């Protein structure tokens, strides 16, 4: 499985989860730290700005460990409405651009 972090300018960071493994809260929190390091390298102009961060309501994303990491990083989480499978930003931006 691939986890892709992206913004309107393109892909920032990709992580490939080992086959048979599951994304857990601690794994996701560690992933957020690695993403932040890449974000600082690839988008240095955002270092002094508030980062708006959107992800779905998966348990690994909303657990205490991941939430604490997002607070530590200073990210503002944009809420994802519950039960809204048709609101997938990746369907409208990421996937069409990856096909190019």
N, C-alpha and C positions, 0 to 999 in steps of 0.2 A: 504494500500500500504506500502511496505517496502522499505526503502532506505538503501543500504548496502555499507559500505566503506570497502575496502579490498586492500591487496597488495599481493605480491608473496608468503608471508608466511601464509596468511589466512585472515579471517574476523577480522576487527579491531572494527567496530562499526555498530550497526543496529538500525534504528529508524522506528517505526511503526506509520504511519499517521492515525489519527482517521478517521473512515468511514465518507464519505461525505465532507471531508476537501480537500483543494487543496494546493500543494506546491507553496508558493509565494516567492518572493525575500527575504523579511525579515525573513520568516520561514527558508529558505535555509541558509541564513547568520547565523542565530542562531544555526542551525544544524552543520554548519562548525565549529563553536566555540566548540560545544560539541564533535565533532569528533576530533578536535585538542587536547582536554583534554585527550581523550582516547588514541590517538596516542602517546602522551607523556608518558602515563602510560605503554602502551603495547610495544612501540618501543622507549625506552629512548635513544638509540644510534642515533636516527634520529634528536634529538633535535638540535644538532649543525650542521646538514647537511641541504642542500636545499631539500625540498620536491617537487617532480614533481607530479602534480595533474592533473588527466584527468577526464573530465566529458563531457556530450554531450552539444549541443548548445540550450538547453531548455531556454525559457525566464527567468525562475527563476534562472538559472545558470549564465546567461550573463548580468543580470540587474546591475545597478550601486551599489546597496546595497551589492549584493553578490560579485561583483568584488572588491569593497572596502575591504570587509572582507578577501578575499584571499590575497590582498596586505598587509593588517594588519598582517596576519599570516605569511607572507613571503613565501608563496607557489608560485612556478612557474607553471603556467597552460600550459599543453601540448595541443596544438590546436587539435580540433576534426574536420575533414573535413566535410563540409556541404554535405548533401544528400548522406551519406554513411552508410546505415542501415546494411551493411554487415561487418562493422568494429566495432563490439561490443566485447571488451575484456572479458566481463562477459560470453559470449558464449563459449570462448575458455579456460578460467581458472576457474572462480567462479562456474558456474552451474555444470560442471562435478565433481568438488571437493565437492560441497554440496550434490551431489547424493551418495557419498561414505559413 
